[in-house]
Amino acid sequence: MTNSKDFRPFVPTLDYPRVAAFQGRDAYQHGDAGLANPLPQELLFKPWEKLYAEPFKGITTNGEPIAGLSKRASQNAPIIPMLQATHTLLKHLTNDQKKSLCLPIDAREWRRWNNTEMYIYRFGLRLEEVDETIKKLILKVISSSLSETGFKKTRDVMKVNHFLGELTGNTKVLGEWSFNFTLFGEPSATQPWGWQLMGHHLAINCLVIGDQMVLTPTFMGAEPTHIDVGPNKGIALFEDEELKGLSFMQSMSAHQKAQAILYHSTVGGDLPEGRRHKADQLHLTGALQDNRVIPYEGIAGKDLNASQKIQLLRLIETYLAPMPPGPQKARLEQIEQHLDDTHFSWIGGTGENDTFYYRIHSPVVMIEFDHHSGVFLTNALPAKFHIHTIVRTPNGGDYGIDLLKLHYQQEHDQRIKPGVAGGPIHHQGHSHDHGHSHDHD
């Protein structure tokens, strides 16, 4: 059954333990219960706190970021519509809402994103708590920043989250609007600013400096990956990422496959002990893994033939689809410059019905795709109807931090260090009073 895309046999009854546990809870109660539970504490929250306390360095192959990979450049990001949408939003907010929404550009909360349904990091505006006008204005900021495809995909992830809430009897925890939106910095045509959208199966970090944009880390996932009933019937996510990845893998010769395939099993089999994480599963660059050391593995771009190189670029392009045209074009050109040094690795089977994980890793991009076992659905093994995807910029590029450094070196006091402002590490207020305290100087 795990090879089938049909998730229906795995829809839980309301007495399934994970589903029974959150019946009747709202997002705050569910988040507080998670914090009080020793299992997620040991698996996620304690390790996350430790990682959050580290100064940002970036994902590297050996602990030392490669310098000089990013350059300040014009990319025709849609800065004017972005500014118009953001200024309109700010005009409609109360002072208290602005206080919740707006954080400094160097606030460490950038790094607080995670993809769990447990609402524990409470900053920004929660979409389900604002009125329809403000909700629409927030969506306008997001849509003005992304491509049409990217905005649709973002909304589809949100709608699938609600569908999962319907399947499990709790749309207060798993809802279409169970997401937080935060602004960082002062919206400006010349100075750095950005936004973050974060919640279950979704985290988008968007930073602009002038008309240059960074859109990583981006996390998108879905359980299940498609909606088969109701007003949103027909929504299907990550088909291109899955099919193009498999097709690229199948294009390889036996010799190439031997280089690319790390392990033939996603669970057990030849997979080494400890490679699979209980929550992140095969992902290496999930929440808070901003400084992880990940050596290159798999086959290098220089060992691909011409048509395979094109195929790999087309696969990468699928993950850049959320970016607006100018930044997307610039990003693809940057990735193409490092194509020979781009590594593709694979875990799992290569048949039509097999589940798998793959990673694309170069000096300037890191992409991960993973078929997951059930969290709310009951499949114990990975299945094609639960997918997680992550896009990052290694070597200090996430959150645009390397570009921020260049910007400050060129235009500002050298002492300003973006993304590393300190202060005590703690959770945002864990009560219904929506109390806020910020982790910056």
Secondary structure, 3 states (H helix, E strand, C coil): CCCCCCCHHHCCCCCCHHHHHCCCCCHHHHHHHHHHCHHHHHHHHHHHHHHHHCCCCCCECCCCCCCCCCCCCCCCCCHHHHHHHHHHHHHCCCHHHHHHHEECCCCHHHHHCCCCCCCCCCCCEEHHHCCHHHHHHHHHHHHHHCCHHHHHHHHHHHHHHHHHHHHHCCCCCCCCCCEEEEEECCCCCCCCEEEEEEECCEEEEEEEECCEEECCCEEEEECCCECCCCCCCCCECCHHHHHHHHHHHHCCCHHHHHHHEEECCCCCCCCCCCCCECCCECCCCCCCCCCCECCCCCEEHHHCCHHHHHHHHHHHHHHHCCCCHHHHHHHHHHHHHCHHHCEEEEEECCCCCCCEEEEEECCCCEEEEEEECCCCCCCCCCEEEEEEEEEECCCCCHHHHHHHHHHHHHHCCCCCCCCCCCCCCCCCCCCCCCCCCCCCC
